[in-house]
Amino acid sequence: MFSLSEENYLKAIFHLETAYKNGVSTNALAEEMQTKASSVTDMIKRLSDKALVNYKKYQGVKLSSEGKQAAIEVIRKHRLWEVFLVEKLGFNWDEVHEVAEQLEHIKSEKLTNELDKFLEYPKKDPHGDPIPDAKGNFSVGDRILLSALKKGETGICVGVKDSSADFLQYLDKNKISLGKKIQILEKEDFDQSMLIKMDGNELMISNQISTNLFIKTI
């Protein structure tokens, strides 16, 4: 049984490991958790004592197999609750993250499995992220960032990298959603901004937007 704080750290390390293959630095984890490096060091020691992480000085921290399993269980609950909130309670996709952050710490395995069954075993959450199954298996699928596309290329929006309310509200305002077909009409060398075509309409988007949208090329 892990504390709420321990689960949050395990989840954060799991997400950061995709960018830090050789180990997540204390500073990177402190920035992610919005806390002091000294607090991170204390938590890493606690997690290490429980065999949930492996830590080497100057190399950073990595999840152990047990730590990875625990992180995936929290992520599974979080994403299932997001689906429930959107599909069954009518929440908008920009409203669910903080609520799911609270619900993800409910310990009942039976509740999680029944929720999964009730929702008919969804594969993705409202933001396009894969939902682990009961055994912890999941597939991210074939996707790249919109910013990687070149002029003339087309893709389908399949997910968001940034799930903050501000970003999702921006997407809603500009009618950008999962499943939308996006064509690159122009790409500026200076700042990598893009002129895109979607639903017959043209829209200029910044590099900050294109680096936070996942696309499946077609």
Solvent accessible surface area in square Angstrom, and as a share of the most:
residue,aa,sasa,rsa
1,M,180,0.81
2,F,57,0.24
3,S,48,0.31
4,L,102,0.51
5,S,47,0.30
6,E,3,0.01
7,E,9,0.04
8,N,32,0.16
9,Y,15,0.06
10,L,0,0.00
11,K,23,0.10
12,A,6,0.05
13,I,0,0.00
14,F,31,0.13
15,H,76,0.34
16,L,26,0.13
17,E,41,0.18
18,T,97,0.56
19,A,78,0.60
20,Y,88,0.33
21,K,145,0.61
22,N,132,0.68
23,G,10,0.09
24,V,0,0.00
25,S,45,0.29
26,T,30,0.17
27,N,112,0.57
28,A,13,0.10
29,L,0,0.00
30,A,10,0.07
31,E,139,0.62
32,E,87,0.39
33,M,51,0.23
34,Q,168,0.75
35,T,52,0.30
36,K,142,0.60
37,A,44,0.34
38,S,68,0.44
39,S,40,0.26
40,V,0,0.00
41,T,76,0.44
42,D,94,0.49
43,M,10,0.05
44,I,8,0.04
45,K,132,0.56
46,R,112,0.41
47,L,0,0.00
48,S,46,0.30
49,D,106,0.55
50,K,98,0.41
51,A,59,0.46
52,L,5,0.02
53,V,4,0.02
54,N,91,0.47
55,Y,94,0.36
56,K,128,0.54
57,K,140,0.59
58,Y,198,0.75
59,Q,109,0.49
60,G,11,0.10
61,V,0,0.00
62,K,88,0.37
63,L,19,0.10
64,S,15,0.10
65,S,88,0.57
66,E,96,0.43
67,G,0,0.00
68,K,100,0.42
69,Q,115,0.51
70,A,7,0.06
71,A,0,0.00
72,I,17,0.08
73,E,88,0.40
74,V,3,0.02
75,I,5,0.03
76,R,18,0.06
77,K,21,0.09
78,H,14,0.06
79,R,29,0.11
80,L,0,0.00
81,W,28,0.10
82,E,2,0.01
83,V,4,0.02
84,F,42,0.17
85,L,6,0.03
86,V,43,0.24
87,E,113,0.50
88,K,98,0.42
89,L,102,0.51
90,G,62,0.59
91,F,68,0.28
92,N,86,0.44
93,W,32,0.11
94,D,23,0.12
95,E,84,0.38
96,V,0,0.00
97,H,67,0.30
98,E,132,0.59
99,V,48,0.28
100,A,0,0.00
101,E,53,0.24
102,Q,130,0.58
103,L,43,0.22
104,E,0,0.00
105,H,21,0.09
106,I,65,0.33
107,K,90,0.38
108,S,50,0.32
109,E,129,0.58
110,K,152,0.64
111,L,70,0.35
112,T,11,0.07
113,N,55,0.28
114,E,85,0.38
115,L,11,0.06
116,D,11,0.06
117,K,121,0.51
118,F,120,0.50
119,L,12,0.06
120,E,144,0.64
121,Y,126,0.48
122,P,27,0.17
123,K,154,0.65
124,K,98,0.42
125,D,8,0.04
126,P,24,0.15
127,H,2,0.01
128,G,1,0.01
129,D,25,0.13
130,P,7,0.04
131,I,12,0.06
132,P,2,0.01
133,D,61,0.32
134,A,73,0.57
135,K,179,0.76
136,G,22,0.21
137,N,90,0.46
138,F,74,0.31
139,S,83,0.54
140,V,70,0.40
141,G,51,0.49
142,D,112,0.58
143,R,52,0.19
144,I,70,0.35
145,L,45,0.23
146,L,0,0.00
147,S,23,0.15
148,A,62,0.48
149,L,1,0.00
150,K,142,0.60
151,K,129,0.55
152,G,50,0.49
153,E,74,0.33
154,T,25,0.14
155,G,0,0.00
156,I,45,0.23
157,C,2,0.01
158,V,37,0.21
159,G,0,0.00
160,V,4,0.02
161,K,125,0.53
162,D,46,0.24
163,S,31,0.20
164,S,52,0.34
165,A,43,0.33
166,D,115,0.59
167,F,16,0.07
168,L,0,0.00
169,Q,91,0.40
170,Y,70,0.27
171,L,1,0.00
172,D,70,0.36
173,K,166,0.70
174,N,36,0.18
175,K,145,0.61
176,I,1,0.00
177,S,44,0.28
178,L,63,0.31
179,G,51,0.49
180,K,47,0.20
181,K,119,0.50
182,I,0,0.00
183,Q,66,0.29
184,I,1,0.00
185,L,40,0.20
186,E,75,0.33
187,K,55,0.23
188,E,81,0.36
189,D,133,0.69
190,F,192,0.80
191,D,70,0.36
192,Q,69,0.31
193,S,14,0.09
194,M,1,0.00
195,L,40,0.20
196,I,0,0.00
197,K,82,0.35
198,M,13,0.06
199,D,96,0.50
200,G,57,0.55
201,N,101,0.52
202,E,112,0.50
203,L,44,0.22
204,M,103,0.46
205,I,3,0.01
206,S,52,0.34
207,N,53,0.27
208,Q,137,0.61
209,I,17,0.09
210,S,0,0.00
211,T,41,0.24
212,N,25,0.13
213,L,0,0.00
214,F,33,0.14
215,I,0,0.00
216,K,105,0.44
217,T,71,0.41
218,I,122,0.62
